[in-house]
Amino acid sequence: MNPFILLNLAITFMQLNMGQTAEGKKIIKEAMDVVQSLGNAMKDKKITMEEKKALVKELKEFSKTTIKVLDDIIIPE
């Protein structure tokens, strides 16, 4: 992999984490878990049922975390 792509990814991740609230960091962490799960599943360009279940679990955790954060937002009137 191109080292500049890795560097760009690291800088992007750092910028996403800087100045985020704890809830924002939770969403980013869950999103990264989804990406890692998908990457692990696609290494051999096939997804087994076990890998699918792991990916679905990560997606559910991401959705749950995101929905909770959005529900907790208070919009001033």
PyMOL commands that set and color helices and strands:
alter all, ss='L'
color gray80, all
select helices_A, chain A and resi 3-17+22-41+49-72
alter helices_A, ss='H'
color red, helices_A
deselect
rebuild
show_as cartoon
